[in-house]
């Protein structure tokens, strides 16, 4: 097995366990809200998601610094061990404050992949190979989320909210060990680039500035769906948790297929056109989800949303990988991940208070409206020539 292939498989496993864990914990929020245990309002969900995302944002900056002093495999071990441990500990929470602290710790350990892991995939798969590699690693993350949603609803409905966390704590540990074994014997050099000061971060931001609105929209849309879609189905439409988990699993399953096929889609449409279709379709789908009077219509809109949202992520990641030199890639992927997290943190906090005031549908209507307006404005304003063409560009 080649060096690049081992990195890609290891990173894909890492991405899968990382993202599965990320959605398992928010799935317990509607259950706790329904039981009035720990979580007694949507604003508490908003606060948890906001501070969790902000802690991940801040820690990802530190991870970039760690990546210059520690080897990739050591960072991998620290991440999956911390994720597994906090998943085991969260079920012992007896009150909101203890739950809140453990959730922040969980989000800190969940801060590694989207900087160092994605940068290594990009570094070992340059130029034409990057679309295929980014599609595979992104699809693997989505497949992990698919399995998490599918298993969570069943386990929670036939036991309680603690069992899925314990199950996935063990699964993440096993997958993390396998990911580590694949690269244990590889000599992966550390990044020896110059000092990462404020001017370096600003310089990297300038390289990717035209893609920032897309990352902000994608991050906000993901956060609203992960943190509030289960409550929409479970509370508004009284959909049982097992079926709610199934709806979320189908959504992410469709997204998984889309990301795995992204290389082919990019070759046919062009990377820029794929992104635009994704942006427009995702905005419209969010509006339909929020305005739906029936669970069936909302579920169908959610499934279609899975196609469009997951055209956005790999196209933008490929743009970044081809725009930035190798020495700036960990910093660039940290920056775009942080932008997504920041957008998600802001919108999830607002969504909690909006849901308490106007109902659980309101965050989806707001996001769909904002996305639609942003797409229309971006279409009316002509940009300078840039990497919006076919796969070979950017």
NUKEDREN-336348 format. One record per residue: residue number from 0; x, y, z of N, C-alpha, C in turn. Coordinates in steps of 0.2 Angstrom, whole numbers, plus 2048, in hexadecimal, padded with zeros to 3 digits. Layout:
<pts>
PT drenti  nu  nv  nw cau cav caw  cu  cv  cw
PT    NUM   X   Y   Z   X   Y   Z   X   Y   Z
...
</pts>
This chain:
<pts>
PT drenti  nu  nv  nw cau cav caw  cu  cv  cw
PT      0 804 7FA 800 800 800 800 804 806 800
PT      1 803 80B 7FC 807 811 7FB 806 816 801
PT      2 80B 81A 802 80B 81F 807 805 823 807
PT      3 803 826 801 7FD 82A 800 7F7 826 802
PT      4 7F6 820 800 7F0 81C 801 7EF 81B 808
PT      5 7F5 819 80C 7F4 818 813 7F2 81E 817
PT      6 7F5 824 815 7F3 82A 818 7EB 82B 817
PT      7 7E9 82A 810 7E2 82B 80F 7DD 827 813
PT      8 7DF 820 813 7DB 81C 817 7DB 81D 81E
PT      9 7E1 81F 821 7E1 820 828 7DD 827 82A
PT     10 7DE 82C 825 7DA 832 826 7D3 831 825
PT     11 7D1 82D 821 7CA 82C 820 7C6 828 826
PT     12 7CA 824 829 7C8 820 82F 7C7 826 835
PT     13 7CC 82A 835 7CD 82F 83A 7C7 834 839
PT     14 7C6 836 833 7C0 83A 831 7B9 837 833
PT     15 7B9 831 832 7B2 82D 833 7B1 82D 83B
PT     16 7B6 82B 83F 7B5 82B 846 7B3 832 849
PT     17 7B7 837 846 7B7 83E 849 7B0 841 848
PT     18 7AD 840 842 7A7 843 840 7A1 83F 843
PT     19 7A2 838 844 79D 834 847 79C 837 84E
PT     20 7A1 837 851 7A1 83A 858 79E 841 859
PT     21 79F 845 854 79D 84C 854 795 84C 854
PT     22 792 847 851 78A 848 850 787 843 855
PT     23 78B 83E 858 787 83A 85D 785 83E 863
PT     24 789 843 866 788 846 86C 782 84B 86A
PT     25 781 84F 865 77B 853 864 775 84F 863
PT     26 775 849 861 76F 845 861 76C 844 867
PT     27 770 844 86D 76C 843 873 769 84A 876
PT     28 76A 84F 872 767 856 875 75F 856 875
PT     29 75C 853 86F 755 853 86F 752 84E 874
PT     30 756 849 876 753 844 87B 753 848 882
PT     31 759 84B 883 75A 84E 88A 755 854 88A
PT     32 754 857 885 74F 85D 885 748 85A 886
PT     33 746 854 883 740 851 884 73F 84F 88B
PT     34 744 84D 88E 744 84A 895 744 850 89A
PT     35 746 856 898 747 85B 89C 74D 85A 8A1
PT     36 752 856 89F 758 854 8A3 75E 857 8A0
PT     37 761 85B 8A4 767 85F 8A1 766 865 89D
PT     38 762 863 897 760 868 892 759 86A 893
PT     39 757 870 894 750 872 895 74E 877 891
PT     40 752 879 88C 750 87E 887 754 87D 881
PT     41 752 880 87B 756 880 875 75C 884 876
PT     42 75B 88A 87A 761 88E 87A 767 88B 87E
PT     43 765 886 882 76B 882 885 76E 87E 880
PT     44 76A 87B 87B 76E 878 875 772 87C 871
PT     45 76F 883 870 773 888 86D 77A 889 870
PT     46 779 88A 877 77F 88B 87B 784 886 87A
PT     47 782 880 87B 787 87A 87B 78A 87A 874
PT     48 786 87A 86E 789 87A 868 78E 880 867
PT     49 78C 886 869 790 88C 868 797 88B 86B
PT     50 797 88A 872 79D 889 875 7A1 883 873
PT     51 79E 87E 871 7A1 878 86F 7A5 87A 868
PT     52 7A1 87D 864 7A5 87F 85D 7AA 884 85E
PT     53 7A9 889 863 7AE 88E 864 7B4 88B 867
PT     54 7B4 886 86C 7B9 882 86F 7BD 87F 869
PT     55 7BA 87B 865 7BD 878 85F 7C1 87D 85B
PT     56 7BE 883 859 7C1 888 855 7C7 88A 858
PT     57 7C7 88C 85F 7CD 88E 862 7D3 889 862
PT     58 7D1 883 864 7D6 87D 864 7D9 87B 85E
PT     59 7D5 87C 858 7D8 87B 852 7DE 87F 850
PT     60 7DE 885 853 7E3 889 851 7E9 887 855
PT     61 7E8 884 85B 7EE 881 85F 7F0 87A 85B
PT     62 7EB 877 858 7ED 870 855 7F2 872 84F
PT     63 7F1 877 84C 7F6 879 846 7FD 87A 849
PT     64 7FD 87D 84F 804 87E 852 807 877 855
PT     65 802 873 857 805 86C 85A 807 868 854
PT     66 804 869 84E 806 865 848 80D 867 846
PT     67 810 86C 848 817 86E 846 81C 86B 84B
PT     68 819 868 851 81E 866 856 81D 85E 857
PT     69 817 85C 855 815 855 857 813 851 850
PT     70 815 84B 850 813 847 84A 80C 846 849
PT     71 809 845 843 802 844 841 7FF 83F 845
PT     72 803 839 846 800 833 849 7FF 834 851
PT     73 803 838 854 802 83A 85B 7FC 83E 85C
PT     74 7FB 843 857 7F5 847 858 7EF 843 857
PT     75 7EF 83E 852 7EA 839 851 7E8 836 857
PT     76 7ED 833 85B 7EC 82F 861 7E9 833 866
PT     77 7EB 839 867 7E8 83E 86C 7E1 83F 86B
PT     78 7DF 840 864 7D9 842 862 7D4 83C 864
PT     79 7D5 836 861 7D0 831 862 7D0 82E 869
PT     80 7D5 82F 86D 7D5 82D 874 7D1 832 878
PT     81 7D1 838 877 7CD 83D 87A 7C6 83D 878
PT     82 7C5 83C 872 7BE 83B 870 7BA 835 873
PT     83 7BE 82F 873 7BB 829 876 7BA 82A 87E
PT     84 7BF 82D 881 7BE 82E 888 7B8 833 88A
PT     85 7B7 838 887 7B2 83D 888 7AB 83A 886
PT     86 7AB 836 881 7A4 832 880 7A2 82E 885
PT     87 7A7 82B 888 7A6 826 88E 7A4 82A 894
PT     88 7A7 830 895 7A5 834 89B 79F 838 89B
PT     89 79D 83A 895 797 83E 895 791 83B 898
PT     90 78F 835 897 78A 832 89A 789 832 8A2
PT     91 78F 834 8A5 78F 834 8AC 78D 83B 8AF
PT     92 78B 840 8AA 789 847 8AC 783 847 8AF
PT     93 782 84B 8B5 77C 84B 8B9 779 852 8B8
PT     94 77D 857 8B5 77A 85E 8B5 77D 861 8AF
PT     95 77A 867 8AD 77C 86B 8A7 783 86D 8A7
PT     96 786 86F 8AD 78C 872 8AD 792 86C 8AC
PT     97 791 866 8AF 795 861 8AE 795 85E 8A6
PT     98 78F 85E 8A4 78E 85C 89D 791 861 898
PT     99 790 867 89A 793 86D 896 79B 86C 895
PT    100 79E 86B 89B 7A6 86A 89B 7A8 864 897
PT    101 7A5 85F 898 7A7 859 895 7A6 85A 88D
PT    102 7A0 85D 88B 79F 85E 884 7A5 863 881
PT    103 7A7 868 885 7AC 86C 882 7B3 868 882
PT    104 7B4 863 886 7BA 85F 886 7BA 85B 880
PT    105 7B4 858 87F 7B3 854 879 7B4 858 872
PT    106 7B1 85E 872 7B2 862 86C 7BA 864 86B
PT    107 7BE 864 870 7C5 866 870 7C8 860 86D
PT    108 7C7 85A 86F 7CA 854 86C 7C8 852 865
PT    109 7C2 855 863 7BF 854 85D 7C2 85A 858
PT    110 7C7 85D 85A 7CA 863 856 7D0 861 851
PT    111 7D2 85B 851 7D8 85A 84D 7D7 858 846
PT    112 7D2 854 844 7D2 852 83D 7D2 857 838
PT    113 7CE 85C 839 7CC 861 833 7D2 866 832
PT    114 7D7 865 836 7DD 869 834 7E3 864 832
PT    115 7E6 860 836 7EB 85C 834 7E9 856 830
PT    116 7E4 853 831 7E2 84D 82D 7E0 84F 826
PT    117 7DC 854 825 7DB 857 81E 7E1 85A 81A
PT    118 7E5 85D 81E 7EB 860 81B 7F0 85A 818
PT    119 7F0 854 81C 7F4 84F 819 7F1 84B 813
PT    120 7EB 84B 813 7E8 848 80D 7E9 84D 807
PT    121 7E8 853 808 7EA 858 803 7F1 858 801
PT    122 7F6 857 805 7FD 857 804 7FF 851 800
PT    123 7FC 84C 801 7FE 845 7FE 7FA 844 7F8
PT    124 7F5 848 7F6 7F1 847 7F0 7F1 84E 7EC
PT    125 7F6 850 7E9 7F6 857 7E6 7F2 857 7DF
PT    126 7F1 85D 7DD 7EE 85E 7D6 7E8 85A 7D5
PT    127 7E8 856 7CF 7E2 853 7CD 7E0 84E 7D2
PT    128 7E4 84B 7D6 7E2 845 7DB 7DE 848 7E1
PT    129 7DE 84F 7E2 7DB 851 7E8 7D4 851 7E8
PT    130 7D0 852 7E2 7C9 851 7E2 7C7 84A 7E4
PT    131 7CA 845 7E2 7C8 83E 7E4 7CA 83D 7EB
PT    132 7D0 83F 7ED 7D2 83E 7F4 7CD 842 7F9
PT    133 7CC 848 7F8 7C7 84C 7FC 7C0 849 7FC
PT    134 7BE 846 7F6 7B7 843 7F6 7B7 83D 7FB
PT    135 7BD 839 7FA 7BD 833 7FE 7BD 834 806
PT    136 7C2 839 808 7C2 83A 80F 7BC 83E 812
PT    137 7B9 842 80E 7B3 846 810 7AD 841 810
PT    138 7AD 83C 80B 7A8 837 80B 7A9 832 811
PT    139 7AF 831 813 7B0 82D 819 7AD 830 820
PT    140 7AE 837 820 7AC 83A 826 7A4 83A 826
PT    141 7A1 83B 820 79A 83A 81F 797 833 821
PT    142 79B 82E 81F 799 827 820 799 826 828
PT    143 79E 829 82B 79E 828 832 798 82B 836
PT    144 796 831 833 790 834 836 78A 830 834
PT    145 789 82D 82E 784 829 82C 783 823 831
PT    146 788 820 833 788 81A 837 786 81D 83E
PT    147 788 823 840 787 825 847 77F 827 847
PT    148 77D 82A 842 775 82B 842 771 825 842
PT    149 773 820 83E 76F 81A 83D 76F 816 844
PT    150 775 816 847 775 812 84D 772 815 853
PT    151 773 81C 853 771 820 859 769 81F 85A
PT    152 765 820 855 75E 820 856 75C 819 859
PT    153 75E 814 856 75D 80D 858 75F 80C 860
PT    154 765 80D 861 768 80C 868 764 810 86D
PT    155 763 817 86B 760 81B 870 758 819 871
PT    156 755 817 86C 74E 816 86D 74D 80F 871
PT    157 752 80A 870 751 804 873 755 803 87A
PT    158 758 809 87C 75C 809 882 75B 810 885
PT    159 760 814 886 760 81B 888 765 81F 884
PT    160 766 825 886 76A 82A 882 772 828 884
PT    161 773 824 889 77A 823 88B 77D 81E 887
PT    162 779 819 885 77C 813 881 780 815 87B
PT    163 77C 819 876 780 81B 870 787 81E 871
PT    164 787 822 877 78E 826 878 793 820 87A
PT    165 791 81C 87E 796 816 880 798 812 87A
PT    166 793 810 876 794 80C 870 799 810 86B
PT    167 798 816 86A 79C 81A 865 7A3 81C 869
PT    168 7A3 81C 86F 7AA 81D 873 7AE 817 871
PT    169 7AB 811 871 7AF 80B 870 7B1 80B 868
PT    170 7AC 80C 864 7AD 80C 85D 7B3 811 85B
PT    171 7B3 817 85E 7B8 81C 85C 7BF 81A 85E
PT    172 7BF 817 864 7C6 814 866 7C8 80F 861
PT    173 7C4 80A 85F 7C6 805 85B 7C8 808 854
PT    174 7C4 80C 851 7C6 80F 84B 7CC 813 84B
PT    175 7CD 817 851 7D3 81B 852 7D9 817 852
PT    176 7D9 811 855 7DF 80C 855 7E0 80A 84E
PT    177 7DB 808 84A 7DD 806 844 7E0 80B 83F
PT    178 7DD 811 840 7E0 817 83C 7E7 818 83E
PT    179 7E9 818 844 7F0 818 847 7F4 813 844
PT    180 7F2 80D 844 7F6 807 842 7F8 808 83A
PT    181 7F4 80B 836 7F5 80C 82F 7FB 810 82E
PT    182 7FC 815 833 802 81A 831 807 819 837
PT    183 807 814 83B 80B 813 841 813 813 83E
PT    184 814 810 839 81B 80F 836 81D 814 831
PT    185 819 819 830 81A 81E 82B 81E 824 82E
PT    186 823 826 82A 827 82C 82C 823 832 829
PT    187 81F 836 82D 81C 83C 82A 81F 842 82D
PT    188 822 846 829 826 84C 82B 821 851 82E
PT    189 823 854 833 820 85A 836 820 860 831
PT    190 81B 865 832 81C 86B 82E 821 86F 831
PT    191 826 871 82C 82B 876 82E 82B 87D 82B
PT    192 825 87F 82A 824 886 827 825 88B 82C
PT    193 825 891 82A 827 897 82E 822 898 834
PT    194 823 89D 838 81F 89E 83E 818 8A0 83C
PT    195 813 89D 83F 80C 89F 83E 80A 8A5 842
PT    196 80C 8AB 840 80A 8B1 843 803 8B4 840
PT    197 801 8BA 842 7FB 8BC 83F 7FB 8BE 838
PT    198 801 8C0 835 802 8C1 82E 801 8BB 82A
PT    199 804 8B6 82D 803 8AF 829 7FC 8AD 829
PT    200 7F8 8AE 82E 7F1 8AC 82E 7ED 8B0 829
PT    201 7EF 8B7 829 7EB 8BB 824 7ED 8BA 81D
PT    202 7F4 8B8 81C 7F6 8B6 815 7F2 8B0 813
PT    203 7F1 8AB 817 7EE 8A5 815 7E6 8A7 814
PT    204 7E3 8AB 818 7DC 8AD 817 7DB 8B1 810
PT    205 7E0 8B5 80E 7E0 8B8 808 7E0 8B3 802
PT    206 7E3 8AD 803 7E4 8A8 7FD 7DD 8A5 7FC
PT    207 7D9 8A4 802 7D3 8A1 801 7CD 8A5 802
PT    208 7CD 8AC 802 7C8 8B0 803 7C2 8AF 7FF
PT    209 7C2 8AE 7F9 7BC 8AD 7F5 7B8 8A7 7F6
PT    210 7BB 8A2 7FA 7B7 89C 7FC 7B4 89D 803
PT    211 7B6 8A2 807 7B3 8A3 80E 7AC 8A3 80E
PT    212 7A8 8A7 80A 7A1 8A6 80B 79E 89F 80B
PT    213 7A1 89B 806 79E 894 806 79F 890 80C
PT    214 7A5 891 80F 7A7 88E 815 7A2 890 81B
PT    215 7A1 897 81B 79C 899 820 795 896 820
PT    216 793 896 819 78C 893 818 78C 88C 81A
PT    217 791 888 817 791 881 819 792 87F 820
PT    218 796 883 824 796 882 82B 790 883 82F
PT    219 78D 889 82D 786 88B 830 781 886 82F
PT    220 781 884 828 77B 87F 826 77C 878 82A
PT    221 783 876 82A 784 870 82E 782 870 835
PT    222 784 875 838 782 876 840 77B 876 841
PT    223 777 87A 83D 770 87A 83E 76D 873 83D
PT    224 76F 86F 838 76C 869 837 76E 864 83C
PT    225 775 864 83E 777 85F 843 774 860 84A
PT    226 773 867 84C 771 868 853 769 869 854
PT    227 766 86A 84E 75F 86C 84F 75A 868 84A
PT    228 75D 864 845 758 860 841 755 85A 845
PT    229 759 857 84A 756 852 84E 750 854 852
PT    230 751 85A 855 74C 85D 859 746 85F 854
PT    231 747 861 84E 742 863 84A 73D 85D 849
PT    232 740 857 847 73C 851 846 739 84E 84C
PT    233 73D 84E 852 73B 84B 858 736 84F 85C
PT    234 737 855 85C 732 859 85F 72C 85C 85B
PT    235 72E 85F 855 729 862 851 724 85D 84E
PT    236 727 858 84B 723 853 848 722 84C 84C
PT    237 724 84C 852 724 846 856 726 840 853
PT    238 72C 840 84F 72F 83A 84C 733 837 851
PT    239 732 830 852 736 82C 857 73D 82D 855
PT    240 741 82C 85B 748 82D 85A 74B 828 855
PT    241 749 822 855 74C 81D 850 74B 820 849
PT    242 745 822 847 744 825 841 747 82B 83F
PT    243 748 830 845 74B 836 844 753 834 842
PT    244 756 830 846 75C 82D 844 75D 82B 83D
PT    245 758 827 83B 758 825 834 758 82A 82F
PT    246 753 82F 830 753 835 82C 75A 838 82B
PT    247 75D 839 831 764 83D 831 769 838 82D
PT    248 768 832 82E 76D 82D 82B 76C 82D 824
PT    249 766 82D 821 765 82E 81A 768 834 817
PT    250 767 83A 81B 769 840 819 771 840 818
PT    251 774 83D 81D 77C 83D 81D 77E 838 818
PT    252 77A 832 817 77C 82D 812 77C 830 80B
PT    253 777 834 809 776 837 803 77C 83C 802
PT    254 77E 83F 807 784 844 807 78A 840 806
PT    255 78B 83A 809 791 835 809 792 833 801
PT    256 78C 831 7FE 78D 82F 7F7 78F 835 7F3
PT    257 78C 83B 7F4 78E 841 7F1 795 843 7F1
PT    258 798 842 7F7 79F 844 7F8 7A4 83F 7F5
PT    259 7A2 838 7F5 7A6 833 7F2 7A6 834 7EA
PT    260 7A0 837 7E8 7A0 838 7E0 7A2 83F 7DE
PT    261 7A5 842 7E3 7A6 849 7E1 7AB 84A 7DC
PT    262 7B0 845 7DC 7B5 846 7D6 7B2 845 7D0
PT    263 7AD 841 7CF 7AA 840 7C8 7A6 846 7C7
PT    264 7A2 848 7CC 79E 84E 7CB 7A2 854 7C9
PT    265 7A8 855 7CC 7AC 85B 7CB 7AF 85B 7C4
PT    266 7B0 855 7C1 7B3 854 7BA 7AD 856 7B5
PT    267 7A7 854 7B7 7A2 855 7B2 79F 85D 7B2
PT    268 79E 85F 7B8 79B 866 7B9 7A1 86B 7B9
PT    269 7A6 86A 7BC 7AB 86F 7BE 7AA 870 7C6
PT    270 7B0 871 7C9 7AF 872 7D0 7AB 878 7D2
PT    271 7AC 87E 7CF 7A8 884 7D0 7A1 883 7CF
PT    272 79F 880 7CA 798 87F 7C9 795 87A 7CE
PT    273 798 875 7D0 796 870 7D5 795 874 7DB
PT    274 799 879 7DD 798 87D 7E3 792 881 7E3
PT    275 791 884 7DD 78B 889 7DC 785 885 7DD
PT    276 784 87F 7D9 77E 87B 7DA 77D 879 7E1
PT    277 782 877 7E5 782 875 7EC 77F 87B 7F0
PT    278 782 881 7EF 780 887 7F3 778 888 7F2
PT    279 776 889 7EC 76F 88A 7EA 76B 885 7ED
PT    280 76C 87F 7EB 768 879 7ED 767 879 7F5
PT    281 76D 87A 7F8 76D 879 800 768 87F 803
PT    282 769 885 800 765 88A 803 75D 889 802
PT    283 75B 887 7FC 754 885 7FB 752 87F 7FF
PT    284 756 87A 800 754 875 804 753 877 80B
PT    285 757 87B 80E 756 87D 815 750 881 816
PT    286 74E 885 811 747 888 811 742 884 811
PT    287 742 87E 80D 73C 87A 80D 73C 876 813
PT    288 742 874 816 742 870 81D 73E 874 822
PT    289 740 87B 822 73D 87F 827 735 881 826
PT    290 733 881 820 72C 882 81F 728 87C 81E
PT    291 72B 876 81E 727 870 81D 721 86F 823
PT    292 71B 86E 821 716 86D 825 715 865 828
PT    293 719 861 824 719 85A 826 720 857 826
PT    294 721 851 82A 727 84E 82B 72A 84B 825
PT    295 725 849 820 727 846 81A 72B 84B 815
PT    296 728 851 815 72A 856 811 731 858 813
PT    297 731 859 81A 738 85B 81D 73D 856 81C
PT    298 73B 850 81D 740 84B 81C 743 84A 815
PT    299 73E 84B 810 740 84B 809 745 851 807
PT    300 743 857 80A 748 85D 809 74E 85C 80C
PT    301 74E 858 812 755 857 815 759 852 811
PT    302 756 84D 80E 75A 849 80A 75D 84D 804
PT    303 759 851 800 75B 855 7FB 761 859 7FD
PT    304 760 85C 803 765 861 806 76C 85D 807
PT    305 76C 856 808 772 852 808 776 852 802
PT    306 772 853 7FC 776 853 7F6 77A 859 7F5
PT    307 776 85F 7F6 779 865 7F5 77E 868 7FA
PT    308 77D 866 800 782 869 805 788 865 804
PT    309 788 85F 802 78F 85B 802 792 85C 7FB
PT    310 78F 860 7F7 793 862 7F1 797 868 7F3
PT    311 795 86C 7F8 799 872 7FA 7A0 870 7FD
PT    312 7A0 86C 802 7A6 86A 806 7AC 868 802
PT    313 7AB 863 7FE 7B1 860 7FB 7B3 865 7F5
PT    314 7AF 869 7F2 7B1 86E 7ED 7B5 873 7F0
PT    315 7B3 876 7F6 7B7 87B 7F9 7BD 878 7FC
PT    316 7BD 872 7FF 7C4 86F 801 7C9 86E 7FC
PT    317 7C6 86C 7F6 7CB 86C 7F0 7CE 872 7EE
PT    318 7C9 877 7EE 7CC 87E 7EC 7D1 880 7F1
PT    319 7D1 87F 7F7 7D6 881 7FC 7DC 87D 7FB
PT    320 7DB 876 7FA 7E1 872 7F9 7E5 874 7F3
PT    321 7E2 876 7EE 7E6 878 7E8 7E8 880 7E8
PT    322 7E5 884 7EC 7E7 88B 7ED 7ED 88C 7F1
PT    323 7ED 888 7F6 7F3 88A 7FB 7F9 885 7FA
PT    324 7FF 888 7FB 805 883 7FB 805 87F 801
PT    325 809 879 801 809 874 806 80A 876 80D
PT    326 80F 87B 80D 810 87D 814 80B 881 817
PT    327 806 884 813 801 888 816 7FA 884 817
PT    328 7FA 87D 815 7F4 87A 815 7F1 878 81C
PT    329 7F5 876 821 7F2 875 827 7EF 87B 82A
PT    330 7F2 881 829 7F0 887 82B 7E9 889 827
PT    331 7E9 888 821 7E3 889 81C 7DD 885 81E
PT    332 7DF 87F 81F 7D9 87A 821 7D7 87C 828
PT    333 7DB 87E 82D 7D9 880 833 7D5 886 833
PT    334 7D7 88B 82E 7D3 891 82E 7CC 890 82B
PT    335 7CB 88C 826 7C5 88B 823 7C0 887 828
PT    336 7C3 882 82B 7BF 87E 830 7BD 883 836
PT    337 7C1 887 838 7BF 88C 83D 7BA 891 83B
PT    338 7BA 893 834 7B5 897 832 7AE 893 832
PT    339 7AE 88D 830 7A8 889 830 7A6 888 837
PT    340 7AA 887 83C 7A8 887 843 7A6 88D 846
PT    341 7A9 893 844 7A6 899 846 79F 89B 843
PT    342 79E 899 83D 797 89A 83A 793 896 83E
PT    343 795 88F 83F 790 88B 842 78F 88D 84A
PT    344 794 88F 84D 793 891 854 78E 897 854
PT    345 78F 89C 850 78A 8A2 850 783 8A0 84F
PT    346 782 89C 849 77B 89A 847 778 895 84C
PT    347 77C 891 84F 779 88C 854 777 890 85A
PT    348 77B 895 85C 779 899 862 772 89D 861
PT    349 772 8A0 85B 76C 8A3 859 766 89F 858
PT    350 768 899 855 762 894 854 75F 892 85A
PT    351 763 891 860 760 88F 866 75B 894 868
PT    352 75C 89A 868 758 8A0 86B 752 8A1 866
PT    353 753 8A0 85F 74E 8A0 85A 749 89B 85B
PT    354 74B 895 85D 747 88F 85D 743 890 864
PT    355 745 893 869 741 894 86F 73C 899 86E
PT    356 73E 89E 86A 739 8A4 868 734 8A2 863
PT    357 737 89F 85D 732 89F 857 731 898 855
PT    358 734 893 858 733 88C 856 739 889 853
PT    359 739 882 853 73F 87F 851 740 87F 84A
PT    360 73B 881 846 73C 882 83E 740 888 83D
PT    361 740 88D 841 742 894 83F 74A 894 83D
PT    362 74E 890 840 755 890 83E 756 88E 837
PT    363 752 889 834 753 887 82E 750 88C 829
PT    364 74B 88F 82A 748 895 826 74D 89A 826
PT    365 750 89C 82B 755 8A2 82B 75B 8A0 827
PT    366 75E 89A 828 764 898 824 762 897 81D
PT    367 75C 895 81B 75B 894 814 75A 89B 811
PT    368 757 8A0 814 756 8A6 812 75D 8AA 811
PT    369 761 8A9 816 768 8AC 815 76C 8A9 810
PT    370 76C 8A3 80F 76F 8A0 809 76D 8A2 803
PT    371 766 8A2 802 763 8A4 7FC 765 8AB 7FA
PT    372 765 8B0 7FE 767 8B7 7FD 76E 8B7 7FB
PT    373 773 8B3 7FF 77A 8B3 7FE 77B 8B1 7F7
PT    374 778 8AB 7F5 779 8A8 7EE 777 8AD 7E9
PT    375 771 8B0 7E9 76F 8B5 7E4 774 8BB 7E4
PT    376 776 8BE 7E9 77B 8C3 7E9 781 8C1 7E6
PT    377 784 8BB 7E8 78A 8B9 7E5 789 8B8 7DD
PT    378 783 8B6 7DB 782 8B5 7D4 782 8BB 7D0
PT    379 77F 8C1 7D3 77F 8C7 7D0 785 8CB 7CF
PT    380 78A 8C9 7D4 790 8CD 7D4 795 8C9 7D1
PT    381 798 8CB 7CB 79D 8C7 7C8 7A4 8C8 7CB
PT    382 7A7 8C2 7CC 7AE 8C2 7CF 7B3 8C2 7CA
PT    383 7B9 8C4 7CC 7BF 8C3 7C8 7C0 8BB 7C6
PT    384 7C3 8BA 7C1 7C4 8B3 7BF 7C8 8B0 7C4
PT    385 7C6 8AA 7C6 7C9 8A6 7CB 7C8 89F 7CA
PT    386 7C9 89B 7CF 7C9 893 7CF 7C2 891 7D0
PT    387 7BE 893 7CB 7B7 891 7CB 7B5 88C 7C5
PT    388 7BA 88A 7C1 7B9 886 7BB 7B9 87F 7BD
PT    389 7BC 87B 7B8 7BC 874 7B9 7C1 871 7BE
PT    390 7C2 86B 7BF 7C6 868 7C4 7CD 86A 7C3
PT    391 7CF 86B 7BD 7D6 86D 7BC 7D8 874 7BF
PT    392 7D3 878 7C0 7D4 87F 7C2 7D4 87F 7CA
PT    393 7D7 885 7CC 7D6 886 7D3 7DC 883 7D7
</pts>
